């Protein structure tokens, strides 16, 4: 009997099956220190216990993307070990903060399958839930991933493509218990811009860039225990290149967005996301944002912005997203639509 796990292939998935992912992981301040080193993140709520306490929280939580990456990494051996590429996200919600000392685990349900026309690969859709040691929901999201077939002669399963909402409704956003921005310190946060200073349709060039290094992106992906072959094994792709984990690009772009959105403190939902083109070591990542919507919340002094965060590579001009045919331009790496909490 084989003791090793070669990973699942497209024909191994069945709509409705539940995948319980190994291995639970306890996260502490070490994850924060490494996260801040790798990206580098510097939003005040996640950098200072004192700042977080002034905003009504008991102390500073871990970045929501730390929780996302850890949960995502748990799913890889069962969902995307044999992936060609992770394609996109929808209906993501960050429900409960991740606190130092929490133990995270992940469960997924297969909600869709669709074989590609080439007969060599297919797309699977999963809904993943990240839970803590109290079985509280931390994060849930849908993602879809292109996976190789083991047997090219295997018959195509019946196509099931889930009907996904275009966005999380503002009324469904979960504000952390106790969050209060009525005494928010803009000087310590780094910028004076508040909820009312952002207009729907406004675009922000985040100016800065970060060049991705080979060792750096592999170190980050190992941190999240993401074992997908395309990130580490140079023989896993025909071109011999190691693909940068898409979540690494998300965190880089989020960190770059501090310049212009320093007060967009907490991501509370991912409405949609697409990894438009692959990222490789040597690419220089830049970012720009567009304000898509604004909403009130019931929490004192707390508003919500719906933002489009676009990551590009090279010297691409800001605000260029699609070509005349409506396709993503080749320099676009990421198109992420999310909700963030910001002081009013």
C-alpha positions in Angstrom: 0.0 0.0 0.0 1.4 3.4 -1.0 2.3 5.6 1.9 2.9 8.8 0.0 0.3 11.3 -1.3 0.6 12.2 -5.0 -2.3 14.7 -4.7 -5.7 14.7 -6.3 -6.3 15.2 -10.0 -9.3 16.7 -11.7 -11.2 13.4 -12.1 -10.9 12.7 -8.3 -13.3 15.5 -7.3 -17.1 15.1 -6.8 -19.5 17.9 -6.2 -20.8 17.9 -2.7 -17.9 16.1 -1.1 -16.3 17.5 2.1 -12.5 17.8 2.5 -11.2 18.0 6.0 -7.7 19.4 5.7 -4.6 18.5 7.8 -2.8 19.8 9.9 -4.1 22.4 12.5 -1.7 25.2 13.1 -1.2 27.5 16.1 -0.2 31.0 15.1 1.7 33.5 17.3 3.8 36.7 17.1 6.4 34.9 15.0 4.0 34.8 12.1 3.4 38.5 12.4 7.1 39.3 12.6 7.8 37.3 9.4 4.8 38.8 7.7 5.9 42.3 8.4 9.4 41.4 7.2 8.3 39.8 3.9 5.8 42.3 2.6 6.4 44.8 4.6 3.0 45.4 6.2 2.7 48.5 8.4 -1.0 49.3 9.1 -1.2 50.6 12.6 -4.0 48.4 13.9 -1.8 45.3 13.3 1.5 46.9 14.4 0.7 48.2 17.9 -1.3 46.8 20.8 -1.6 50.4 22.2 -3.1 51.6 18.9 -5.5 48.7 18.8 -6.6 49.3 22.4 -7.3 52.9 21.5 -9.6 51.5 18.8 -11.6 49.3 21.3 -9.8 46.0 20.8 -8.1 44.1 23.7 -4.8 44.0 21.8 -3.6 43.9 18.2 -4.9 41.0 16.1 -2.9 39.2 13.5 -3.4 40.5 9.9 -6.4 38.9 8.3 -4.3 37.9 5.4 -2.1 35.8 7.8 -5.2 33.8 8.6 -6.1 33.6 4.9 -2.7 32.3 3.9 -2.6 29.7 6.7 -6.1 28.4 5.9 -5.2 28.5 2.2 -2.0 26.5 2.8 -4.0 23.8 4.7 -6.1 23.2 1.6 -3.3 22.8 -0.9 -2.6 19.1 -0.5 -6.3 18.3 -1.1 -7.2 20.9 -3.6 -4.3 22.3 -5.6 -1.2 20.1 -5.2 -1.4 19.3 -8.9 -2.7 22.7 -9.9 -1.7 24.5 -13.0 -2.8 27.8 -11.5 -5.1 29.3 -8.8 -7.6 31.3 -10.8 -9.8 33.4 -8.6 -11.9 34.1 -5.5 -15.4 35.2 -4.6 -17.7 35.6 -1.6 -14.9 35.9 1.0 -15.7 37.1 4.5 -13.4 37.7 7.5 -15.7 37.0 10.4 -13.6 36.7 13.5 -10.2 38.2 14.1 -7.2 35.9 14.4 -5.5 36.4 17.8 -1.9 35.3 18.7 -2.2 31.8 20.1 -5.2 30.8 18.0 -5.2 27.4 16.4 -6.4 27.4 12.8 -7.9 24.5 10.8 -9.7 24.3 7.4 -12.6 22.5 5.8 -13.7 22.7 2.2 -16.7 21.6 0.1 -16.4 20.9 -3.6 -19.2 23.1 -5.2 -18.3 22.9 -8.9 -16.4 21.1 -11.6 -15.8 21.9 -15.3 -13.4 20.1 -17.6 -11.5 22.4 -20.0 -11.8 22.0 -23.8 -8.3 20.6 -24.1 -9.3 17.5 -22.1 -6.0 17.8 -20.1 -7.1 19.9 -17.2 -10.3 21.1 -15.5 -11.5 23.7 -13.0 -12.7 22.8 -9.6 -14.6 25.2 -7.3 -14.4 24.9 -3.5 -15.9 26.7 -0.6 -13.3 26.8 2.3 -14.0 27.7 5.9 -11.2 28.5 8.4 -12.0 27.8 12.0 -10.3 28.4 15.3 -9.9 26.2 18.4 -13.4 27.2 19.6 -14.9 26.2 16.2 -15.6 29.9 15.5 -15.6 30.9 11.8 -12.6 33.0 11.0 -12.8 33.2 7.2 -14.8 31.6 4.5 -14.3 32.0 0.7 -14.8 30.4 -2.6 -11.9 29.8 -4.9 -11.5 28.0 -8.2 -8.3 26.3 -9.5 -7.2 24.7 -12.7 -6.0 21.1 -12.0 -4.3 18.5 -14.2 -6.0 15.2 -15.2 -4.3 12.0 -14.2 -6.0 10.0 -17.0 -6.6 12.0 -20.2 -9.1 9.3 -21.3 -11.2 9.7 -18.2 -14.7 10.9 -19.1 -15.6 14.5 -18.3 -17.9 14.9 -15.3 -21.2 16.7 -15.6 -20.4 20.5 -15.6 -21.4 22.3 -12.4 -20.5 26.0 -12.2 -21.7 27.6 -8.9 -23.8 30.8 -9.1 -21.6 33.3 -7.2 -22.7 36.8 -6.0 -20.8 39.7 -7.5 -20.0 41.1 -4.1 -20.6 40.7 -0.4 -23.4 43.0 0.6 -22.4 45.9 2.9 -25.1 44.7 5.4 -23.3 41.3 5.7 -19.9 42.8 6.6 -18.8 41.7 10.1 -17.2 44.4 12.2 -15.0 43.0 15.0 -16.7 43.3 18.4 -15.6 46.5 20.2 -14.1 48.2 17.3 -14.4 52.0 17.7 -12.7 54.5 15.6 -14.2 57.6 17.3 -10.8 58.3 19.0 -8.7 57.3 16.0 -5.2 58.8 16.0 -4.5 59.8 12.3 -1.0 61.1 13.1 0.1 57.7 14.4 -1.7 55.9 11.6 0.3 57.7 9.1 -2.2 59.6 6.9 -5.0 62.1 7.5 -7.5 60.7 4.9 -10.8 59.4 6.3 -13.9 57.7 4.9 -15.4 61.0 3.6 -12.2 61.9 1.8 -12.6 59.0 -0.7 -15.0 59.4 -3.6 -16.5 56.6 -5.6 -14.6 56.4 -8.9 -11.4 57.9 -7.4 -8.2 56.1 -8.4 -5.0 56.1 -6.3 -1.5 55.3 -7.6 0.4 53.7 -4.7 3.7 54.8 -6.3 6.1 52.3 -4.8 7.3 49.0 -6.2 8.8 45.7 -4.9 10.9 43.3 -7.0 10.1 39.7 -6.2 13.2 37.6 -5.3 13.3 33.8 -5.9 14.3 32.9 -2.4 11.9 35.4 -0.8 8.7 34.1 -2.5 9.6 30.5 -1.8 10.3 31.4 1.9 6.9 33.1 2.1 5.1 30.1 0.6 6.9 27.7 2.9 5.8 29.9 5.8 2.2 29.3 4.8 2.9 25.6 4.4 1.7 25.8 0.8 3.1 22.7 -0.9 1.9 23.3 -4.5 4.6 21.9 -6.8 4.5 24.9 -9.2 6.0 27.1 -6.5 9.0 25.0 -5.7 9.7 22.4 -8.4 11.3 23.8 -11.5 10.2 20.7 -13.4 6.6 21.2 -12.6 6.0 23.7 -15.5 7.1 23.4 -19.1 9.0 26.7 -19.0 11.0 25.6 -16.0 10.0 28.7 -13.9 8.6 28.6 -10.4 5.3 30.4 -10.2 4.9 32.9 -7.4 2.0 32.0 -5.1 -0.9 34.4 -5.9 -1.4 35.1 -2.2 2.1 36.5 -2.0 1.1 39.0 -4.7 -2.0 39.9 -2.7 0.0 40.7 0.4 2.6 42.6 -1.6 -0.1 44.8 -3.2 -1.9 45.3 0.1 1.3 46.4 1.7 2.0 48.8 -1.2 -1.5 50.2 -0.9 -0.5 51.7 2.5 0.7 54.7 0.6 -2.7 56.3 0.0 -4.8 54.0 2.0 -3.0 53.8 5.4 -6.3 54.1 7.2 -8.0 51.2 5.4 -7.1 49.2 8.4 -9.0 45.9 8.2 -10.1 43.8 5.2 -13.5 42.3 6.1 -14.5 40.8 2.7 -13.1 39.7 -0.6 -15.9 40.2 -3.2 -13.9 38.9 -6.2 -10.4 38.3 -7.2 -8.5 37.1 -10.3 -4.9 36.2 -10.8 -4.8 37.7 -14.3 -1.3 36.7 -15.3 1.5 34.7 -13.7 4.2 36.4 -11.5 7.8 35.1 -11.5 11.0 36.0 -9.6 12.5 39.2 -11.0 9.1 40.9 -11.7 8.6 44.3 -10.0 5.2 44.5 -8.5 3.4 47.9 -8.3 -0.2 48.6 -7.3 -3.1 51.0 -7.8 -6.6 51.2 -6.3 -10.0 52.4 -7.3 -12.8 53.3 -4.9 -15.9 51.2 -6.0 -18.4 52.0 -3.2 -18.8 53.4 0.4 -21.0 52.2 3.2 -21.8 53.0 6.8 -21.5 50.5 9.6 -23.1 50.3 13.1 -19.8 50.6 14.8 -18.8 54.0 16.2 -16.7 56.0 13.8 -16.3 53.0 11.4 -17.0 53.2 7.7 -16.4 50.7 4.9 -14.8 51.3 1.5 -15.2 48.8 -1.4 -11.9 48.9 -3.2 -10.4 47.5 -6.3 -6.7 46.7 -5.8 -4.7 46.0 -9.0 -1.2 44.7 -9.0 0.9 45.0 -12.1 4.5 44.1 -13.1 7.2 46.1 -14.8 6.7 49.7 -15.8 3.0 49.4 -16.6 1.2 52.7 -16.4 -1.2 53.0 -13.5 -5.0 52.5 -14.1 -4.6 50.4 -17.3 -6.5 47.2 -16.7 -7.9 45.7 -19.9 -7.2 45.9 -23.6 -9.6 46.9 -26.3 -10.9 43.3 -26.5 -11.8 43.4 -22.8 -9.0 41.0 -21.7 -6.6 41.7 -18.9 -3.4 43.5 -20.1 -0.4 41.1 -19.9 1.3 43.2 -17.2 -1.7 42.9 -14.8 -1.1 40.3 -12.1 -4.0 40.7 -9.7 -7.5 42.3 -9.8 -8.9 42.1 -6.3 -12.2 43.6 -5.2 -12.5 43.9 -1.4 -14.2 45.7 1.5 -12.0 47.5 4.1 -12.9 49.3 7.4 -11.7 52.9 7.7 -12.4 55.7 10.2 -15.2 58.2 9.3 
